[in-house]
Amino acid sequence: MAVDYICDMCGGNTVTRDAWAEWDVAEQEWVLGAAYDYSFCHDCQEETRLEEVVIAESAAGDAD
């Protein structure tokens, strides 16, 4: 089941969350260490709360 995250105020999906990453020496890449509660919507330019929504099968397949 594929999901997307949207802004609870405007419904836009151009959203980000505050997080930190740590360097994984073995993989030679940055990996997500934690995601924090602060979220921002770049569509309405406001701090927001994120809503998780299920993406329809055909829409999820189109994203590949």
GUDOBA-531331 format. One record per residue (C-alpha): residue in three letters; x, y, z. Coordinates in steps of 0.1 Angstrom, whole numbers, plus 5000, padded with zeros to 4 digits. Each point is the difference from the previous one (the first is absolute). Last residue first. Layout:
N
<site 'ala' <X Y Z>>
...
This chain:
64
<site 'asp' <5076 5048 4891>>
<site 'ala' <4974 5026 5011>>
<site 'asp' <4974 4986 4975>>
<site 'gly' <4998 4968 5020>>
<site 'ala' <4989 5019 5032>>
<site 'ala' <4973 5019 4980>>
<site 'ser' <4986 4967 4986>>
<site 'glu' <4999 4983 5034>>
<site 'ala' <4983 5030 5017>>
<site 'ile' <5022 5018 5025>>
<site 'val' <4992 4997 5037>>
<site 'val' <5001 5033 5019>>
<site 'glu' <5022 5009 5030>>
<site 'glu' <4992 5035 5013>>
<site 'leu' <5028 5023 5010>>
<site 'arg' <4997 5028 5026>>
<site 'thr' <5010 5034 4987>>
<site 'glu' <5024 5029 5002>>
<site 'glu' <4990 5024 4972>>
<site 'gln' <5011 5009 4965>>
<site 'cys' <4967 4989 4984>>
<site 'asp' <5017 4978 4973>>
<site 'his' <5033 4995 5018>>
<site 'cys' <4983 4984 5030>>
<site 'phe' <5022 4996 5030>>
<site 'ser' <5002 4973 5027>>
<site 'tyr' <5015 5000 5035>>
<site 'asp' <4994 4966 5017>>
<site 'tyr' <5035 4986 4996>>
<site 'ala' <5014 4974 4977>>
<site 'ala' <5030 4980 5013>>
<site 'gly' <5032 4984 4989>>
<site 'leu' <4994 4999 4962>>
<site 'val' <5030 4986 4982>>
<site 'trp' <5028 5019 4982>>
<site 'glu' <5021 4979 4977>>
<site 'gln' <5032 4980 4999>>
<site 'glu' <4982 4967 5008>>
<site 'ala' <5026 4988 5025>>
<site 'val' <5008 5035 5013>>
<site 'asp' <4964 5009 5006>>
<site 'trp' <4999 5038 5006>>
<site 'glu' <4971 5012 5021>>
<site 'ala' <4969 5019 4990>>
<site 'trp' <4978 5024 5019>>
<site 'ala' <4964 5010 4995>>
<site 'asp' <4975 5029 4997>>
<site 'arg' <4972 4990 4977>>
<site 'thr' <4992 5012 4965>>
<site 'val' <4968 5005 4979>>
<site 'thr' <4992 5006 4964>>
<site 'asn' <4968 4978 5003>>
<site 'gly' <4974 5027 5001>>
<site 'gly' <4967 4994 5019>>
<site 'cys' <4998 5037 5011>>
<site 'met' <4998 4997 5038>>
<site 'asp' <5008 4963 5008>>
<site 'cys' <5030 5001 4977>>
<site 'ile' <5004 4967 4981>>
<site 'tyr' <5020 4969 5005>>
<site 'asp' <4999 4972 4974>>
<site 'val' <4994 4963 5004>>
<site 'ala' <5005 4968 4980>>
<site 'met' <4985 4967 5011>>
